[in-house]
Each structure stands twice: as C-alpha cells, then as structure tokens.
Amino acid sequence: MDIMDIITWLVVGLVAGVLASMIVGGSGYGILGDIVVGIVGAFIGGYVFTQAGWHTPFSGLAGTIFVAFIGAVILLVILHLIHGASVRRRPLV
C-alpha cells in the first residue's frame, strides 16, 4: 500500500462521512470521526452491494464514494437508533 492509496482512503472516508452526516442529520463527528464513519461505511456499503447483487451507477472514485456514502448512512442510522433508544431509557431524576 503506497501513500496514494492511504490518501484515497482518507478522501473517500471524509467525503462519504460528511455527506452521510448531512443527510442523516447532526453536525458530524469532526474530521477524524467523519473519516472513520466513511471508511467503516465503505465496508458496510461494499457488503450490502455485494450481497444484494447491485452495481454502482458510477465508475472509479465516484462509485467508491457512492458505496461508502450508502454504507455510512446505514451506519449512522443504526447509531442514531441505538443512541436514541439509550437516551429514552434513562430514568428521569
């Protein structure tokens, strides 16, 4: 893995994480958090697309960002559901 691969991972993660944060709602998780959300989203999106037999509507970097974005949205929705459920279960003091 060379430096360009690492930079590509970081750019894809950042773009996908920021876009997913904007769609799902919220202020994002900062640069590092958005990169992590985007990279984890890339794995989730890749898995979902493979299992469903789907193909990206774009080729190259745009397709990679699209798949990572879809996965990041899935990740953030799940995190919001979990976080929202834990907030609702807190006892009132």
PyMOL commands that set and color helices and strands:
alter all, ss='L'
color gray80, all
select helices_A, chain A and resi 3-24+30-52+60-88
alter helices_A, ss='H'
color red, helices_A
deselect
rebuild
show_as cartoon
